[in-house]
Amino acid sequence: MPYPVNKAAKKSSALEPFSVRSFRFQWPADLAASWGFEMEALIMGWYILAQTNSVVMLTLVGAFRFLGTLLSPWFGVAGDRFGRRGMMLYMRGALMALAAIIMVLALLDILLPIHVLTVAFLAGLIQPSDILMRNALVGDTIPQPMILGAISISRTAHDSARIFGALTGAGVFAFLGMGYAYVFVVVVYGIGLYFTANVSRAHPLKDGSTKQDAGKTSQLQELKVGLLYIWNTPAVLAIMWLAFLANLTAFPLTHGLMPFVARDVLKVDENGLGQLLAAFSAGAVLGALLLAWFRAQKYSSRMMLINLVMWYAMLVIFTVAGTKISGIVILVFVGIAHSFSMVSMAAALLEKTDQMVRGRIMGVRVLAVYGVPLGLLGAGFLIESVGFVSFIWIYASIGTVFTLLIGIKWRKALWPL
């Protein structure tokens, strides 16, 4: 069951979720895990681009990071059945072990691109499901009135890690090389494991039913229940489509293509790449903090729709950036729109989902991340065929049109009078 809220906490405080003991451990645990993810993404991407000089290979590495989206529903079922804490420990321990393999190979000077691609593939089977476990644990341990604030603060762990992880990863990689950069990654993962071990053991299935009840159905049957729940809940179904659309058409620029943008569009080195990623993440952190402060949870689905359109508009504006400085400024606003959209989407989904199927629903939600590798692969071919600017216009136009169509079709569920 959720930890009791400290009654002494001020209800008006944006930091109110920290009055829950589990959240005080979960936030630094998520921060360290996210830091490791972002350092690895930047280091792997730059290494592959430098070694192969191929934007298609770069997008392949980015696509591998999201390959495990196909397994996320099963991770969600396992989280419902066995608990979020245990699953998070197993997943983050495996990621630390994979990072240690790259570290050893690099320090021995025998690392090859095929090794990086293999580890990216294996890590990609696990990483996408980490965010579903985080959000589901928030839903299990945080009282309903504080969910939007908790999701917003939780999101800052991910986005601030993109700032410090990107800058640290780029700096250590540039000055000390691949091996020592991965020493930092392994240490950060270890810190995350320590904090993860102290989060809540809350288990909705066991807390709400007997063990005999929990064992009556198979994992496949439990997954079917979750899929039927989505299909029969209009608001949840609409959010799933919007999530896939955003991952397909909005995420690729900042979640895989930034090494290409930095080197070939804005003409900067790996340190410039880190600064660009940090600017986007700074905007995302600012957006999350603003939502945590104002907390308009009853308007979350409306904010989701409005800010998705604003996100696409900011992507188009980014095409006029001709220097690193202009790119940094625009990416801050891209990050704000991104954060407003994704945090509102996560809060709306948790609000409209029953806790007994929360893991499964969040697992299917992560399937939407599969749009990122599809979008990245399409982006790679479009950029080589029609150029970077045309690619952005095509993706932004598709995203805007379909966001409006989804909003109109499910307007009663997403924008009630």
C-alpha positions as CSV (number, residue, x, y, z in Angstrom):
1,M,0.0,0.0,0.0
2,P,1.2,3.6,-0.5
3,Y,3.2,5.2,2.2
4,P,1.3,7.7,4.3
5,V,1.7,11.3,3.4
6,N,3.4,13.5,5.9
7,K,0.6,15.7,7.2
8,A,3.0,18.4,8.0
9,A,3.8,18.9,4.3
10,K,2.4,22.0,2.8
11,K,-0.3,21.2,0.4
12,S,0.6,24.1,-1.8
13,S,4.2,23.0,-2.2
14,A,5.4,21.7,-5.6
15,L,7.7,19.4,-3.7
16,E,4.7,17.7,-1.8
17,P,5.4,14.3,-3.4
18,F,8.6,14.1,-1.5
19,S,6.5,13.7,1.7
20,V,6.1,10.1,0.6
21,R,9.0,8.1,1.7
22,S,9.2,5.8,-1.3
23,F,9.4,8.8,-3.7
24,R,12.4,10.2,-1.8
25,F,14.3,7.1,-2.8
26,Q,12.7,6.6,-6.2
27,W,13.6,10.1,-7.5
28,P,17.4,9.7,-7.1
29,A,17.2,6.1,-8.3
30,D,15.5,7.2,-11.5
31,L,17.9,10.1,-11.8
32,A,21.0,7.8,-11.7
33,A,19.4,5.3,-14.1
34,S,18.5,8.1,-16.5
35,W,21.9,9.5,-16.3
36,G,23.4,6.2,-17.3
37,F,20.9,5.9,-20.2
38,E,21.8,9.3,-21.6
39,M,25.5,8.9,-21.2
40,E,25.4,5.6,-23.1
41,A,23.2,7.0,-25.8
42,L,25.5,9.9,-26.5
43,I,28.8,7.9,-26.3
44,M,27.5,5.0,-28.4
45,G,26.0,7.3,-31.0
46,W,29.2,9.4,-31.4
47,Y,31.4,6.3,-31.4
48,I,29.4,4.6,-34.2
49,L,29.2,7.8,-36.3
50,A,33.0,8.3,-36.0
51,Q,33.8,4.7,-36.8
52,T,31.3,4.1,-39.6
53,N,30.6,7.6,-40.9
54,S,27.0,6.5,-41.7
55,V,23.9,8.3,-40.6
56,V,21.9,5.0,-41.2
57,M,24.2,3.2,-38.8
58,L,23.6,6.0,-36.3
59,T,19.9,5.7,-36.6
60,L,20.2,1.9,-36.2
61,V,21.9,2.4,-32.8
62,G,19.1,4.8,-31.8
63,A,16.5,2.3,-33.0
64,F,18.1,-0.5,-31.0
65,R,17.5,1.5,-27.8
66,F,13.7,1.2,-28.3
67,L,13.6,-2.4,-29.6
68,G,12.4,-3.8,-26.3
69,T,9.1,-1.9,-26.6
70,L,7.7,-5.2,-28.0
71,L,8.5,-6.8,-24.6
72,S,7.1,-3.9,-22.5
73,P,3.6,-5.4,-22.1
74,W,5.2,-8.6,-20.6
75,F,7.3,-6.5,-18.3
76,G,4.1,-4.7,-17.3
77,V,2.4,-8.0,-16.6
78,A,5.4,-9.1,-14.6
79,G,5.3,-5.8,-12.6
80,D,1.7,-6.4,-11.8
81,R,2.4,-9.9,-10.7
82,F,5.7,-9.7,-9.0
83,G,6.0,-6.0,-8.0
84,R,7.7,-3.0,-9.4
85,R,10.7,-2.9,-7.0
86,G,11.9,-6.4,-7.8
87,M,11.6,-5.9,-11.6
88,M,13.4,-2.6,-11.4
89,L,16.3,-4.2,-9.5
90,Y,16.7,-7.0,-12.1
91,M,16.4,-4.6,-15.1
92,R,18.9,-2.0,-13.8
93,G,21.3,-4.7,-12.7
94,A,21.3,-6.2,-16.2
95,L,22.0,-2.8,-17.7
96,M,24.9,-2.2,-15.4
97,A,26.4,-5.6,-16.4
98,L,26.1,-4.8,-20.1
99,A,27.8,-1.4,-19.6
100,A,30.6,-3.2,-17.7
101,I,31.2,-5.4,-20.8
102,I,31.7,-2.3,-23.0
103,M,34.0,-0.8,-20.3
104,V,36.2,-3.8,-20.2
105,L,36.5,-4.2,-24.0
106,A,37.3,-0.5,-24.4
107,L,39.9,-0.4,-21.6
108,L,41.5,-3.5,-23.2
109,D,41.5,-1.6,-26.5
110,I,39.7,-4.4,-28.3
111,L,36.3,-2.7,-28.7
112,L,34.7,-2.9,-32.2
113,P,31.5,-1.3,-33.6
114,I,29.9,-4.8,-33.7
115,H,30.4,-5.0,-29.9
116,V,28.7,-1.7,-29.4
117,L,25.8,-2.7,-31.7
118,T,25.4,-5.9,-29.8
119,V,25.2,-4.3,-26.4
120,A,22.9,-1.6,-27.8
121,F,20.6,-4.4,-29.0
122,L,20.6,-6.2,-25.7
123,A,20.2,-3.1,-23.6
124,G,17.4,-1.9,-25.9
125,L,15.4,-5.0,-24.9
126,I,15.3,-3.6,-21.3
127,Q,15.5,0.2,-21.3
128,P,12.1,1.0,-22.7
129,S,10.3,-0.8,-19.9
130,D,12.1,1.2,-17.2
131,I,9.9,4.2,-17.6
132,L,6.7,2.1,-17.3
133,M,8.0,0.7,-14.0
134,R,8.7,4.2,-12.7
135,N,5.3,5.6,-13.6
136,A,3.5,2.6,-12.3
137,L,5.3,2.8,-9.0
138,V,4.3,6.5,-8.8
139,G,0.7,5.4,-9.3
140,D,1.0,2.8,-6.6
141,T,2.6,5.0,-4.0
142,I,1.4,8.6,-4.6
143,P,-2.1,9.8,-3.6
144,Q,-4.3,10.7,-6.5
145,P,-4.3,14.5,-6.0
146,M,-0.5,14.6,-6.2
147,I,0.0,12.4,-9.3
148,L,0.5,15.2,-11.8
149,G,3.0,16.9,-9.5
150,A,4.8,13.6,-8.9
151,I,5.0,12.7,-12.6
152,S,6.3,16.2,-13.3
153,I,9.0,15.9,-10.7
154,S,9.8,12.3,-11.8
155,R,10.2,13.6,-15.3
156,T,12.8,16.0,-14.2
157,A,15.0,13.0,-13.2
158,H,14.9,11.9,-16.8
159,D,15.3,15.3,-18.4
160,S,17.9,16.7,-16.1
161,A,19.9,13.6,-16.7
162,R,19.9,14.4,-20.3
163,I,21.6,17.7,-19.4
164,F,24.3,16.4,-17.0
165,G,24.5,12.9,-18.6
166,A,25.0,14.4,-22.1
167,L,27.6,17.0,-20.9
168,T,29.4,14.5,-18.7
169,G,29.4,11.8,-21.3
170,A,30.6,14.1,-24.1
171,G,33.3,15.6,-21.9
172,V,34.7,12.4,-20.5
173,F,34.5,10.7,-23.9
174,A,36.4,13.6,-25.5
175,F,39.1,13.9,-22.9
176,L,39.6,10.3,-21.6
177,G,38.2,8.0,-24.2
178,M,35.6,5.3,-24.5
179,G,36.8,3.1,-21.6
180,Y,36.9,5.7,-18.9
181,A,33.6,7.2,-20.0
182,Y,32.1,3.8,-19.4
183,V,33.7,3.6,-15.9
184,F,31.4,6.6,-15.1
185,V,28.4,4.9,-16.6
186,V,28.9,1.7,-14.5
187,V,29.4,3.7,-11.3
188,V,26.2,5.7,-12.0
189,Y,24.2,2.5,-12.6
190,G,25.5,1.2,-9.3
191,I,24.3,4.3,-7.4
192,G,20.9,3.9,-9.0
193,L,20.7,0.2,-7.8
194,Y,21.4,1.3,-4.2
195,F,18.5,3.7,-4.2
196,T,16.2,1.4,-6.1
197,A,16.6,-1.2,-3.4
198,N,15.0,1.2,-0.9
199,V,11.8,2.1,-2.8
200,S,8.4,0.9,-1.7
201,R,7.5,-2.8,-1.9
202,A,3.9,-1.8,-2.7
203,H,2.1,-4.5,-4.7
204,P,-1.5,-3.7,-5.7
205,L,-2.2,-7.3,-6.7
206,K,-1.1,-8.8,-3.4
207,D,-2.4,-5.9,-1.3
208,G,-5.8,-6.1,-3.0
209,S,-6.3,-9.9,-3.2
210,T,-5.1,-13.2,-1.8
211,K,-2.2,-15.1,-3.3
212,Q,-4.7,-17.8,-4.4
213,D,-6.6,-15.2,-6.4
214,A,-3.3,-13.9,-8.0
215,G,-2.4,-17.4,-9.3
216,K,-5.7,-18.2,-11.0
217,T,-4.9,-16.6,-14.3
218,S,-1.9,-16.9,-16.7
219,Q,0.2,-14.0,-17.8
220,L,-1.3,-14.2,-21.3
221,Q,-4.8,-13.9,-19.8
222,E,-3.7,-10.9,-17.7
223,L,-2.3,-9.2,-20.8
224,K,-5.6,-9.9,-22.7
225,V,-7.5,-8.2,-19.8
226,G,-5.3,-5.1,-20.2
227,L,-5.8,-5.0,-23.9
228,L,-9.6,-5.2,-23.6
229,Y,-9.5,-2.5,-20.9
230,I,-7.7,-0.2,-23.4
231,W,-10.0,-1.0,-26.2
232,N,-13.1,-0.3,-24.1
233,T,-11.8,2.9,-22.5
234,P,-12.0,5.7,-25.1
235,A,-9.7,8.1,-23.3
236,V,-7.0,5.5,-22.8
237,L,-7.3,4.3,-26.4
238,A,-6.9,7.9,-27.7
239,I,-3.9,8.5,-25.5
240,M,-2.2,5.3,-26.9
241,W,-2.6,6.5,-30.5
242,L,-1.3,10.0,-29.6
243,A,1.7,8.4,-27.8
244,F,2.6,6.4,-30.9
245,L,2.2,9.4,-33.2
246,A,4.5,11.5,-31.0
247,N,7.1,8.9,-30.9
248,L,7.0,8.3,-34.6
249,T,7.1,11.9,-35.8
250,A,8.4,14.2,-33.0
251,F,10.9,12.2,-31.0
252,P,13.4,11.2,-33.8
253,L,15.1,14.7,-33.9
254,T,16.1,14.8,-30.3
255,H,16.3,11.0,-29.6
256,G,18.7,9.7,-32.2
257,L,19.4,12.3,-34.9
258,M,21.2,14.9,-32.8
259,P,24.7,13.6,-33.5
260,F,24.0,14.1,-37.3
261,V,22.4,17.6,-36.6
262,A,25.4,18.6,-34.6
263,R,28.1,17.5,-37.0
264,D,26.5,18.0,-40.5
265,V,23.9,20.8,-39.9
266,L,25.3,23.0,-37.2
267,K,29.0,22.0,-37.7
268,V,29.9,21.4,-34.1
269,D,32.0,18.7,-32.3
270,E,30.9,16.3,-29.5
271,N,31.0,19.0,-26.9
272,G,28.6,21.1,-29.0
273,L,26.4,18.0,-29.3
274,G,26.3,17.7,-25.5
275,Q,25.3,21.4,-25.3
276,L,22.5,21.0,-27.8
277,L,21.1,18.0,-25.9
278,A,21.5,19.8,-22.6
279,A,19.5,22.8,-24.0
280,F,16.6,20.5,-25.0
281,S,16.7,18.9,-21.6
282,A,16.9,22.2,-19.8
283,G,13.7,23.2,-21.5
284,A,12.1,19.9,-20.6
285,V,13.1,20.3,-17.0
286,L,11.6,23.8,-16.9
287,G,8.4,22.6,-18.4
288,A,8.1,19.8,-15.9
289,L,8.8,22.2,-13.0
290,L,6.1,24.6,-14.3
291,L,3.6,21.8,-14.4
292,A,4.6,20.6,-10.9
293,W,4.1,24.1,-9.6
294,F,0.7,24.9,-11.2
295,R,-0.7,21.4,-11.1
296,A,-3.8,21.6,-13.3
297,Q,-4.5,17.9,-13.4
298,K,-8.1,18.1,-14.5
299,Y,-6.9,19.8,-17.7
300,S,-4.1,17.3,-18.4
301,S,-5.8,15.8,-21.5
302,R,-6.4,19.3,-23.0
303,M,-2.9,20.4,-22.3
304,M,-1.6,17.2,-24.0
305,L,-3.4,18.0,-27.2
306,I,-2.5,21.7,-27.3
307,N,1.2,21.1,-26.6
308,L,1.6,18.3,-29.0
309,V,0.7,20.8,-31.8
310,M,3.1,23.3,-30.2
311,W,5.8,20.7,-30.2
312,Y,5.5,20.2,-33.9
313,A,5.5,24.0,-34.5
314,M,8.8,24.3,-32.6
315,L,10.4,21.5,-34.6
316,V,9.6,23.4,-37.8
317,I,11.1,26.6,-36.3
318,F,14.3,24.6,-35.5
319,T,14.9,24.2,-39.2
320,V,15.9,27.9,-39.4
321,A,18.7,27.4,-36.9
322,G,22.0,28.1,-38.6
323,T,24.4,28.3,-35.6
324,K,24.9,26.5,-32.4
325,I,23.6,29.4,-30.3
326,S,20.3,29.7,-32.3
327,G,19.9,25.9,-32.1
328,I,20.4,26.0,-28.3
329,V,17.8,28.7,-27.9
330,I,15.2,27.0,-30.0
331,L,15.8,23.6,-28.5
332,V,15.0,25.0,-25.0
333,F,11.5,25.8,-26.3
334,V,11.2,22.5,-28.0
335,G,12.0,20.9,-24.7
336,I,9.3,22.9,-22.9
337,A,6.6,21.8,-25.4
338,H,7.9,18.2,-25.2
339,S,7.7,18.2,-21.5
340,F,4.2,19.8,-21.3
341,S,3.0,17.1,-23.8
342,M,4.5,14.0,-22.3
343,V,3.9,14.8,-18.6
344,S,0.3,15.7,-19.3
345,M,-0.1,12.5,-21.2
346,A,1.4,10.4,-18.4
347,A,-0.8,12.1,-15.8
348,A,-3.9,11.7,-17.9
349,L,-3.2,8.0,-18.4
350,L,-2.6,7.2,-14.8
351,E,-5.7,9.1,-13.8
352,K,-7.9,7.1,-16.1
353,T,-6.4,3.7,-15.4
354,D,-7.4,1.3,-12.6
355,Q,-4.4,0.4,-10.4
356,M,-5.1,-3.4,-10.7
357,V,-4.2,-3.2,-14.5
358,R,-1.8,-0.3,-14.3
359,G,1.4,-2.2,-15.1
360,R,-0.2,-3.8,-18.2
361,I,-1.6,-0.5,-19.4
362,M,1.7,1.3,-19.0
363,G,3.4,-1.6,-20.7
364,V,1.2,-1.3,-23.7
365,R,1.8,2.5,-23.6
366,V,5.5,1.8,-23.9
367,L,4.8,-0.1,-27.1
368,A,4.1,3.4,-28.5
369,V,7.9,4.0,-28.2
370,Y,8.3,1.5,-31.0
371,G,7.4,4.5,-33.2
372,V,10.8,6.0,-32.4
373,P,12.9,3.3,-34.2
374,L,10.4,3.4,-37.1
375,G,10.6,7.1,-37.2
376,L,14.4,7.1,-37.0
377,L,14.8,4.6,-39.8
378,G,12.4,6.6,-42.0
379,A,14.3,9.8,-41.1
380,G,17.6,8.3,-42.1
381,F,16.4,7.5,-45.6
382,L,14.4,10.8,-45.9
383,I,17.4,12.9,-44.9
384,E,19.6,11.2,-47.5
385,S,16.8,11.5,-50.1
386,V,15.3,15.0,-49.6
387,G,17.4,16.7,-47.0
388,F,17.1,17.6,-43.3
389,V,14.7,20.5,-43.6
390,S,12.2,18.7,-45.9
391,F,12.3,15.7,-43.5
392,I,11.3,18.0,-40.5
393,W,8.4,19.5,-42.5
394,I,7.1,16.1,-43.6
395,Y,7.1,14.7,-40.1
396,A,5.7,17.8,-38.4
397,S,2.8,18.0,-41.0
398,I,1.9,14.4,-40.5
399,G,2.0,14.7,-36.7
400,T,-0.1,17.9,-36.6
401,V,-2.8,16.5,-38.9
402,F,-3.2,13.3,-37.1
403,T,-3.1,14.9,-33.6
404,L,-6.1,17.1,-34.7
405,L,-7.9,14.1,-36.2
406,I,-7.5,12.0,-33.0
407,G,-8.6,15.0,-30.9
408,I,-11.7,15.4,-32.9
409,K,-12.7,11.7,-33.0
410,W,-12.3,11.3,-29.2
411,R,-13.2,14.8,-28.2
412,K,-15.8,13.8,-25.6
413,A,-13.2,11.8,-23.7
414,L,-10.2,14.1,-24.2
415,W,-12.0,17.5,-24.1
416,P,-15.2,17.2,-22.2
417,L,-17.4,20.2,-21.9
